[in-house]
């Protein structure tokens, strides 16, 4: 399984060796809907990662890293639109628990 994106801070510091912060993106979902279905989008990501559950858990334990499901919402400020409901299915929550991951939600208004 290869990440679709990776970012590392402090990688040019030869004394450090291992980056202070690294982000590896393995799956993502996107919606252009006025009110996105966060539950469905999170389930898309979970479906893509479920075959790797045991591998992800081993990585988290072996390297003492934090796994997360990161949700970034950019919400239109229009008054005729409701803000999206933010929720997660039991399938998603169970998967995240298996890999010892947490959920991080960031909301931005434009």
SULLINPE-V86797 format. One record per residue. N is the residue number from 1. PSI is psi in degrees with one decimal (999 if undefined). Layout:
BEGIN
n=N psi=PSI
n=N psi=PSI
END
This chain:
BEGIN
n=1 psi=120.5
n=2 psi=141.1
n=3 psi=149.9
n=4 psi=-15.5
n=5 psi=145.3
n=6 psi=146.3
n=7 psi=136.4
n=8 psi=134.6
n=9 psi=149.5
n=10 psi=22.9
n=11 psi=-16.0
n=12 psi=2.6
n=13 psi=105.7
n=14 psi=-23.1
n=15 psi=-23.1
n=16 psi=-41.2
n=17 psi=-78.5
n=18 psi=135.6
n=19 psi=144.5
n=20 psi=-43.4
n=21 psi=132.5
n=22 psi=140.9
n=23 psi=127.5
n=24 psi=123.6
n=25 psi=122.5
n=26 psi=-22.4
n=27 psi=149.9
n=28 psi=160.1
n=29 psi=155.1
n=30 psi=146.3
n=31 psi=138.3
n=32 psi=7.3
n=33 psi=149.3
n=34 psi=-39.0
n=35 psi=95.2
n=36 psi=150.9
n=37 psi=93.4
n=38 psi=-39.0
n=39 psi=-47.3
n=40 psi=-40.1
n=41 psi=-42.2
n=42 psi=-38.6
n=43 psi=-33.8
n=44 psi=-45.9
n=45 psi=-44.5
n=46 psi=-44.4
n=47 psi=-38.0
n=48 psi=-31.3
n=49 psi=-19.1
n=50 psi=-37.7
n=51 psi=-16.7
n=52 psi=16.7
n=53 psi=-51.8
n=54 psi=-41.3
n=55 psi=-43.9
n=56 psi=-41.4
n=57 psi=-43.2
n=58 psi=-41.0
n=59 psi=-45.5
n=60 psi=-46.0
n=61 psi=-45.3
n=62 psi=-40.8
n=63 psi=2.8
n=64 psi=53.1
n=65 psi=167.5
n=66 psi=122.7
n=67 psi=146.6
n=68 psi=151.9
n=69 psi=112.2
n=70 psi=124.7
n=71 psi=121.8
n=72 psi=116.7
n=73 psi=129.6
n=74 psi=110.6
n=75 psi=133.9
n=76 psi=135.8
n=77 psi=0.7
n=78 psi=134.5
n=79 psi=-18.8
n=80 psi=-3.6
n=81 psi=141.6
n=82 psi=155.0
n=83 psi=148.3
n=84 psi=145.2
n=85 psi=138.4
n=86 psi=111.6
n=87 psi=169.8
n=88 psi=140.5
n=89 psi=162.1
n=90 psi=-31.8
n=91 psi=-46.1
n=92 psi=-44.4
n=93 psi=-41.8
n=94 psi=-42.2
n=95 psi=-46.6
n=96 psi=-37.8
n=97 psi=-39.2
n=98 psi=-35.7
n=99 psi=10.2
n=100 psi=45.1
n=101 psi=159.2
n=102 psi=170.5
n=103 psi=133.2
n=104 psi=119.8
n=105 psi=123.8
n=106 psi=130.5
n=107 psi=130.2
n=108 psi=141.6
n=109 psi=137.5
n=110 psi=999
END
